[in-house]
Amino acid sequence: MPEAVLRFGPFELDVEAVELRRSGRKVRLPLQPARVLCLLASRHGRLVTREEIRAHLWGSDTFVDTDLGLNYCVREIRSALRDSARAPRYVETLPRRGYRFIAPLSGDGTPPPASPEPRPVRPEAREAFLHAERLLREEMPLAGRILPSAERLFEEAVRLDPEYAAAWGALAGNRAWQAYLGLRTHTELLAGAREAAGRALALDGTVARAWGALGVVSLYFDWDFGTAKEQLERALTLAPHDPGVRHAYSDYFVVMGRTEESLEEVLLAYEQNPGSWHARVFLPGHLVAARRYPEAIREAEAILASFPDARNPRHFLARSLWMTGRFEEAVSELGRLWGAASEQARVLERTWREAGPRAAMKALADHLAGRADAPAGNATEVAAFYAVSGEPDAAFAWLEKAFERRTPGLLHVPVDPFFDTIRADPRIDDLCRRVGLPVEAWRGTGAPPHPPIEPA
């Protein structure tokens, strides 16, 4: 007998009450569309024909034209779920045939994977694990410093108790994100992430962080987007309230260029974990991706008020200031990001004073192009500075270098506003196809024109 409540993503669907809820709050959905959603979700993964839906709503002997009513129901469902017909997450259209509910579903009558019986964890191993968790929870904005320290504690936990599945999963996730941030050699970190995830899942197949770590590796390093989606959705099903797992899932939508969906996931993590730095620290970047610059500025400044050395929010604060024409402030923030005495900060500020924003960005790109193995000069970032300065040929040359090096940041081109200047270039299509992403992701969907790069 099917379960009365079906859960998918942030939603719960009460089949008996014909009621949709999001994070515990009722979502407005008229009765007929709600009945259609219940039918589709209860037939999870299977085609439901238009004829079956018509019979379900109006009976098989109806003589009225029900196409308009059925189309209305599907539109209302997609609106309530914030779904897209072009890139569906929940309800897929099979043209001229019907619809299929495609989101991962729990409570569909199939029992979730059984967790092993809890086993005692050695107290000293648990203490090392909890110490790492506290460190991440309290100082996540300083991820570049905190992740290596947390890794050592997770390693200590699994050394003390080799069968500690949760610690193996946390270690896998920690190593995957260090690889993404470029904190150590990719080869070493990725091998370690895969090994730790495998150890975790061999002990307990329901360790969400292990699935999340595998999803991050598949997404950013293997460029196996279908597998990444499956792994990240499995992680989210197992731990829907874990902010790190939900952020990893949100990054899938970043890579696909689906900025509103990525932002929705991050906002949900923040809503589920009020006061959590782990949930909040990712928000400025996703707001920038959605072109919501004033909000990104406010969020970044709030984080920096508590963590002045946090690099991620300062990076996106500088991006937002630049994109809103506040060039002098952006130059100042980039100086703080790199260090005012750094050579790239001096190049940027000097050229800005002497020749204005366009020349400043080109000078910065030229400078970083000569030292592109440095942390401040990865290939995608050099390409971004060339793009925003109006140098498309140089931008594509550096995007090609990023492709050859399989730089993780290349997959953020779809949402980085600095690349809006070159989205109409046909070279975007070719690069996108070689990466294996939908061309429309890199083209952008109605992105606003880039701001003036000369002062008004």
C-alpha positions in Angstrom: 0.0 0.0 0.0 1.5 3.4 -1.0 2.6 5.8 1.7 0.2 8.7 2.4 3.1 11.3 2.4 5.6 11.4 -0.5 8.8 13.4 -0.1 10.9 14.9 -2.8 13.5 17.7 -2.6 12.1 20.3 -0.2 8.5 19.2 -0.7 6.0 16.8 1.0 2.9 15.7 -0.9 0.1 14.4 1.3 -1.8 12.1 -1.1 -4.7 11.5 1.2 -5.3 15.2 2.0 -4.3 16.2 -1.6 -1.9 18.9 -0.1 1.5 20.1 -1.1 3.9 21.4 1.6 7.4 23.0 1.2 9.6 22.8 4.3 6.5 22.2 6.4 4.5 25.1 5.0 1.5 24.6 2.7 2.0 25.5 -0.9 -1.0 27.1 -2.8 -2.1 24.6 -5.4 -5.7 24.3 -6.7 -7.5 21.0 -6.2 -7.4 19.7 -9.8 -3.7 20.3 -10.3 -3.0 18.9 -6.9 -4.9 15.7 -7.9 -2.8 15.4 -11.0 0.4 15.8 -9.0 -0.7 13.1 -6.6 -1.4 10.8 -9.6 2.0 11.5 -11.2 4.0 11.2 -8.0 2.2 7.9 -7.0 3.3 6.5 -10.4 6.9 7.7 -9.9 9.2 7.1 -12.9 6.4 5.8 -15.1 4.6 7.5 -18.0 1.1 8.7 -17.2 -0.7 9.3 -20.5 -2.9 12.4 -21.1 -5.8 10.0 -21.5 -5.2 8.5 -18.1 -5.0 11.9 -16.5 -8.2 13.0 -18.2 -10.1 9.9 -17.0 -8.7 10.5 -13.5 -10.0 14.1 -13.4 -13.1 14.0 -15.5 -14.0 10.4 -16.1 -13.6 8.3 -19.2 -17.0 9.2 -20.6 -16.5 13.0 -20.7 -17.4 14.6 -24.0 -15.8 18.0 -23.4 -12.4 19.2 -24.7 -10.2 18.8 -21.7 -6.9 19.8 -23.3 -7.0 23.3 -21.9 -7.9 22.0 -18.4 -5.0 19.5 -18.5 -2.5 22.1 -19.7 -3.6 24.5 -17.0 -3.1 21.8 -14.4 0.5 21.1 -15.5 1.3 24.8 -15.6 0.0 25.2 -12.0 2.0 22.2 -10.9 5.2 23.6 -12.4 4.6 27.0 -10.9 4.1 25.5 -7.4 7.2 23.4 -7.7 9.2 26.2 -9.4 9.9 23.6 -12.2 10.8 24.2 -15.8 9.3 22.4 -18.8 12.6 23.0 -20.7 14.8 21.6 -17.9 12.5 19.7 -15.6 13.4 18.6 -12.1 10.1 17.2 -11.1 7.6 16.7 -14.0 8.9 15.7 -17.4 6.8 16.1 -20.6 6.8 13.3 -23.1 5.4 15.1 -26.2 2.1 13.9 -27.5 2.1 11.1 -24.9 1.9 12.4 -21.3 4.0 13.2 -18.3 6.4 11.5 -15.9 7.4 12.4 -12.3 11.2 12.2 -12.3 12.4 13.6 -8.9 14.0 11.2 -6.4 11.2 10.1 -4.1 11.1 8.7 -0.6 7.9 7.4 0.9 6.7 5.8 -2.3 6.1 2.4 -0.8 9.7 1.2 -1.2 11.5 1.1 2.2 14.6 3.3 2.3 17.9 1.5 2.5 18.3 0.0 5.9 21.1 1.5 8.1 23.3 -0.9 9.9 22.7 -1.3 13.6 24.5 1.5 15.4 27.8 0.3 16.7 29.8 1.9 19.5 32.4 4.4 18.4 35.6 4.7 20.3 35.3 7.8 22.5 38.6 9.4 21.4 37.6 8.9 17.7 34.2 10.5 18.3 35.9 13.5 20.1 38.3 14.0 17.1 35.3 13.9 14.7 33.2 16.3 16.8 36.2 18.7 17.1 36.4 18.8 13.3 32.7 19.3 13.0 32.8 22.2 15.5 35.7 23.8 13.6 33.7 23.6 10.3 30.5 24.8 11.9 32.0 27.8 13.6 34.7 29.0 11.1 33.5 27.8 7.7 34.0 31.3 6.1 37.7 30.6 6.5 37.4 27.3 4.5 40.9 27.6 2.9 42.4 27.5 6.3 39.9 25.3 8.1 39.6 22.4 5.7 43.2 21.1 6.1 42.9 21.4 9.9 39.6 19.5 9.8 41.1 16.9 7.5 43.7 16.1 10.1 41.1 15.6 12.8 38.9 13.4 10.5 42.0 11.3 9.7 42.7 11.0 13.4 39.1 9.8 14.0 39.4 7.0 11.3 42.9 6.0 12.6 41.5 5.5 16.1 38.4 3.7 14.8 38.8 2.4 11.2 35.1 1.4 11.1 33.8 4.9 11.8 31.7 5.3 8.6 30.5 8.9 9.3 34.1 10.1 9.8 35.2 8.4 6.5 32.3 10.2 4.8 33.3 13.6 6.2 36.9 13.0 5.3 35.8 12.2 1.7 33.8 15.4 1.4 36.7 17.5 3.0 39.2 16.2 0.4 36.8 16.7 -2.5 36.3 20.4 -1.6 40.0 20.9 -1.0 40.6 19.6 -4.5 38.0 22.0 -5.8 39.6 25.0 -4.0 43.1 23.9 -5.3 44.6 23.6 -1.8 46.7 20.6 -2.8 47.5 18.5 -5.8 44.3 17.3 -7.4 45.6 13.8 -8.0 46.4 13.2 -4.4 43.2 14.7 -3.0 40.9 13.0 -5.5 42.4 9.6 -4.9 42.0 10.2 -1.2 38.4 11.4 -1.6 37.4 8.4 -3.6 39.1 6.0 -1.2 37.5 7.6 1.9 34.0 7.6 0.2 34.5 3.9 -0.7 35.5 3.0 2.9 32.4 4.9 4.2 30.0 3.2 1.9 31.4 -0.2 2.4 30.7 0.2 6.1 27.3 2.0 5.6 25.7 2.7 2.3 23.6 5.5 3.7 26.5 7.9 4.5 25.2 11.0 2.7 28.5 12.9 2.8 30.3 10.0 1.0 27.7 10.2 -1.8 28.0 14.0 -1.8 31.8 13.7 -2.1 31.5 11.3 -5.0 29.1 13.7 -6.7 31.5 16.7 -6.3 34.3 14.6 -7.9 32.0 13.4 -10.7 30.8 17.0 -11.3 34.0 19.1 -11.2 36.7 16.6 -12.1 35.2 13.8 -14.1 32.7 16.0 -15.9 30.3 13.1 -15.7 27.2 15.2 -15.2 24.6 12.5 -15.2 26.4 10.4 -12.6 27.0 13.5 -10.5 23.3 14.3 -10.5 22.4 10.8 -9.4 25.1 10.8 -6.6 24.1 14.2 -5.3 20.4 13.5 -5.3 21.1 10.3 -3.4 23.1 12.3 -0.9 20.3 14.8 -0.5 17.6 12.1 -0.1 19.7 10.7 2.8 20.5 14.1 4.4 18.0 16.8 3.2 19.0 19.1 6.1 22.8 18.9 5.8 23.9 22.3 4.5 27.1 20.9 3.0 25.2 18.2 1.1 22.6 20.7 -0.1 25.3 23.1 -1.3 27.0 20.3 -3.3 23.6 19.6 -4.9 23.1 23.3 -5.6 26.4 23.4 -7.5 25.0 20.9 -10.0 22.5 23.6 -11.0 25.3 26.2 -11.1 27.2 24.1 -13.6 24.0 23.6 -15.7 23.5 27.4 -15.7 20.2 27.1 -13.8 20.9 30.0 -11.4 17.5 30.4 -9.8 17.4 26.7 -8.9 20.9 26.8 -7.4 19.9 29.8 -5.4 16.7 28.2 -4.2 18.7 25.2 -2.8 21.2 27.5 -1.0 18.3 29.6 0.4 16.6 26.4 1.6 19.8 25.3 3.4 20.0 28.7 5.1 16.3 28.4 6.1 16.8 24.9 7.4 20.0 25.9 9.4 19.4 29.4 10.8 22.6 30.9 12.2 24.8 28.3 10.4 27.9 29.7 8.8 28.1 26.5 6.7 24.8 27.4 5.2 25.4 31.2 4.9 28.9 31.3 3.4 27.8 30.1 0.0 25.0 32.6 -0.4 26.9 35.6 -1.9 28.2 33.5 -4.8 24.8 32.2 -5.7 23.3 35.6 -5.5 25.9 36.9 -7.9 25.1 34.0 -10.2 21.5 35.1 -10.2 22.5 38.7 -10.9 21.1 39.9 -7.5 24.1 42.1 -6.8 22.7 44.4 -4.0 21.7 41.3 -1.9 25.1 39.7 -2.6 26.9 42.8 -1.4 24.8 42.9 1.8 25.4 39.2 2.5 29.1 39.4 1.8 29.6 42.4 4.0 27.7 40.8 6.8 30.0 37.7 6.7 33.1 39.9 6.4 32.1 41.8 9.5 32.7 38.6 11.5 35.4 37.1 9.3 37.5 39.8 7.7 39.9 37.2 6.3 37.2 35.2 4.5 38.2 35.0 0.8 35.0 33.6 -0.8 32.7 36.4 0.3 35.3 39.1 -0.5 35.7 37.6 -4.0 32.0 37.9 -4.7 31.7 41.3 -3.0 34.4 42.6 -5.5 32.5 40.9 -8.4 29.2 42.5 -7.3 30.7 46.0 -6.8 32.3 45.8 -10.3 29.1 44.7 -12.0 27.2 47.6 -10.4 29.7 50.2 -11.6 31.3 50.8 -8.2 34.8 50.3 -9.6 36.9 52.0 -7.0 35.3 50.0 -4.2 35.8 46.8 -6.3 39.5 47.6 -6.8 39.9 48.2 -3.0 38.2 44.8 -2.2 40.4 43.0 -4.7 43.4 44.6 -3.0 42.2 43.3 0.4 41.6 39.8 -1.2 45.1 39.6 -2.6 46.9 41.8 -0.1 47.5 45.5 -0.8 51.3 44.9 -1.3 50.8 42.1 -3.8 52.0 42.8 -7.3 48.6 42.1 -9.0 46.9 44.5 -6.5 49.4 47.3 -7.4 49.0 46.7 -11.1 45.2 46.9 -10.9 45.1 50.0 -8.7 47.8 51.9 -10.6 46.1 51.3 -14.0 42.7 52.1 -12.6 43.9 55.5 -11.4 45.8 56.2 -14.7 43.5 54.8 -17.4 40.1 53.6 -15.9 38.3 50.3 -15.5 38.7 48.7 -18.9 42.5 49.3 -19.0 42.8 48.2 -15.4 41.2 44.8 -16.0 43.2 44.2 -19.2 46.4 45.1 -17.3 45.5 42.7 -14.5 44.7 39.9 -17.0 48.1 40.6 -18.8 49.9 40.4 -15.5 48.2 37.2 -14.3 48.7 35.6 -17.7 52.4 35.7 -17.0 52.0 33.8 -13.8 48.9 31.7 -14.3 50.0 28.9 -12.1 49.6 31.2 -9.0 46.5 30.9 -6.9 45.3 34.3 -8.1 45.9 33.5 -11.7 44.1 30.3 -12.6 43.2 30.0 -16.3 39.4 30.7 -15.9 40.0 33.8 -13.8 42.5 35.2 -16.4 39.8 34.5 -19.0 37.2 36.3 -16.9 39.4 39.4 -16.6 40.0 39.5 -20.4 36.3 39.0 -21.1 35.1 41.8 -18.9 37.8 44.1 -20.3 36.5 43.6 -23.9 39.3 41.2 -25.1 37.3 38.2 -26.5 40.2 36.5 -28.3 42.4 36.5 -25.3 39.5 35.3 -23.1 38.9 32.3 -25.4 42.6 31.5 -25.5 42.5 31.2 -21.7 39.3 29.3 -21.7 41.0 26.8 -23.9 43.8 26.5 -21.4 41.2 26.0 -18.7 39.6 23.2 -20.8 43.0 21.5 -21.4 43.8 21.6 -17.7 40.2 20.6 -16.7 40.1 23.5 -14.3 37.0 23.2 -12.1 36.3 26.9 -12.3 35.6 26.5 -16.1 32.3 25.0 -15.2 31.2 28.3 -13.6 31.4 30.2 -16.9 27.6 29.8 -17.3 26.9 31.9 -14.2 29.9 34.2 -14.0 28.7 37.7 -15.0 32.2 38.7 -16.2 31.6 36.3 -19.2 28.4 38.0 -20.2 30.3 40.1 -22.8 31.2 37.0 -24.9 28.1 34.8 -24.7 27.0 35.7 -28.2 30.3 34.5 -29.6 29.9 31.2 -31.6 33.1 29.9 -29.9 31.0 29.5 -26.7 28.9 26.8 -28.4 32.0 24.8 -29.5 33.6 24.9 -26.1 30.4 24.1 -24.3 29.8 21.0 -26.5 33.3 19.7 -25.8 32.8 20.1 -22.1 29.5 18.2 -22.4 27.0 20.8 -21.2 23.9 22.2 -22.8 24.7 25.1 -25.0 21.8 27.2 -23.6 23.5 27.0 -20.2 26.6 28.9 -21.5 24.5 31.2 -23.7 22.5 32.4 -20.7 18.8 32.9 -20.5 18.0 36.5 -20.7 21.1 37.7 -18.8 21.0 41.5 -18.6 23.6 43.5 -20.6 26.9 43.9 -18.9 27.4 47.2 -17.1 29.4 50.0 -18.4 33.1 49.5 -17.8 33.9 53.1 -18.0 32.7 55.5 -15.3 29.5 57.4 -16.1 
